[in-house]
């Protein structure tokens, strides 16, 4: 009698992975079912079955080993993919030179804050930055930008959202803050930049001008930025190294 397990596969289908073992099992069953099979036939069938069973066990162990390695490799690839995704997300939202938010991220963060609450926006611009680049070269200009970024980080900390929106232009968003308190922070930041040691060959004080706008919930980035930028323009015209807040003097500039 032939077992269904040992039957040949239909035409066109690949052979079973354990086809040899199934053939040995079929032969052993034929011996078992034969009424006139002697002891020698039993021993021979059993021996072949044991040999094939051992081969099957070795092959199974190898398959398990390959599967474990493949699983570990997939896990490592998944970790690498997650790390790469985080890096791509970081580079998409952060300025390459300073590591603070870039313009795109600043806009997204600002609009998100304004959808929930009031906030004050500060726009600051390094005074005479083109002259620094012309006199000392762009690498020194980059160092000055990094120095101003350091002042921003130390002064603002976790109080607000800091970003670089242009070559020498930065923004700070201060959620839930009164205009008077924001003015005090801007003045502190202005003094920190004046007192910062940028190092040789910079042989002159570096200053920045500031414009502020106080914005109710529901404001968008463009409105807040344009008003703060108009106040910044007033600060520049008034002699630079100043802090101005959007009001009647800057209304026409917005």
Protein Blocks (a to p, Z undefined) as FASTA:
>chain_A
ZZfklpccdehiacdfklmmmmmmmmmmmmmmpmkbcfklmmmmmmmmmmmmmmmmmmmm
mmmmmmmmmmmmmmmmmmmmmmmmmmmmmmmmpcfklopacfklmmmmmmmmmmmmccdd
dddddehklmmmmmnojklmmmmmmmmmmmmmmmnmmmbccddfbfklccdddehiafkl
mmmmmmmmmmmmmmpcgbjabfbdcddddddddddehiafklmmmmmmmmmmmmmmnngj
iacdddfklmmmZZ
